[in-house]
């Protein structure tokens, strides 16, 4: 398993909001599912993923 910091930006009421969270995933598919879930919100326009140091067992 690997840990990623998932960051996203969204526009809401004329303001750009930015947030991030850490997620542990088992596979690339699971990571892409998390990204797709964010993009399903019509306000989200940018999502980035950064792998954090050290795999988890």
C-alpha positions as CSV (number, residue, x, y, z in Angstrom):
1,X,0.0,0.0,0.0
2,X,1.1,3.5,-0.7
3,X,0.2,6.9,0.8
4,X,-0.6,9.9,-1.4
5,X,-1.4,13.6,-0.7
6,X,-4.3,14.4,-3.0
7,X,-4.7,18.1,-3.6
8,X,-7.6,19.8,-5.4
9,X,-8.9,23.2,-6.4
10,X,-12.4,24.2,-7.0
11,X,-14.3,27.4,-7.8
12,X,-17.3,28.1,-5.7
13,X,-19.3,31.4,-5.5
14,X,-16.5,33.2,-7.5
15,X,-13.7,32.1,-5.2
16,X,-11.0,29.5,-5.7
17,X,-10.7,27.1,-2.8
18,X,-7.8,24.7,-2.4
19,X,-7.6,21.7,-0.1
20,X,-5.7,18.4,0.3
21,X,-5.8,15.2,2.3
22,X,-3.7,12.0,2.7
23,X,-5.1,8.7,1.4
24,X,-3.7,5.2,1.6
25,X,-4.4,3.1,-1.5
26,X,-3.8,-0.5,-2.4
27,X,-3.5,0.1,-6.2
28,X,-3.3,2.6,-9.0
29,X,-7.0,1.8,-9.7
30,X,-8.0,2.8,-6.2
31,X,-6.0,6.1,-6.6
32,X,-7.7,6.9,-9.9
33,X,-11.1,6.1,-8.3
34,X,-10.4,8.8,-5.7
35,X,-9.4,11.3,-8.4
36,X,-12.5,10.6,-10.4
37,X,-14.7,11.1,-7.4
38,X,-13.3,14.6,-6.9
39,X,-13.7,15.4,-10.6
40,X,-17.4,14.3,-10.4
41,X,-18.0,17.6,-8.5
42,X,-18.5,20.2,-11.3
43,X,-16.7,22.8,-9.2
44,X,-13.4,20.9,-9.1
45,X,-11.1,21.9,-11.9
46,X,-7.6,20.6,-10.8
47,X,-6.5,17.5,-8.9
48,X,-2.9,16.4,-8.2
49,X,-1.4,13.4,-6.4
50,X,1.9,13.3,-4.7
51,X,3.3,10.0,-3.4
52,X,4.5,10.3,0.2
53,X,7.7,8.6,1.4
54,X,7.6,5.0,2.5
55,X,5.3,2.2,1.5
56,X,2.9,0.8,4.0
57,X,2.7,-3.0,4.6
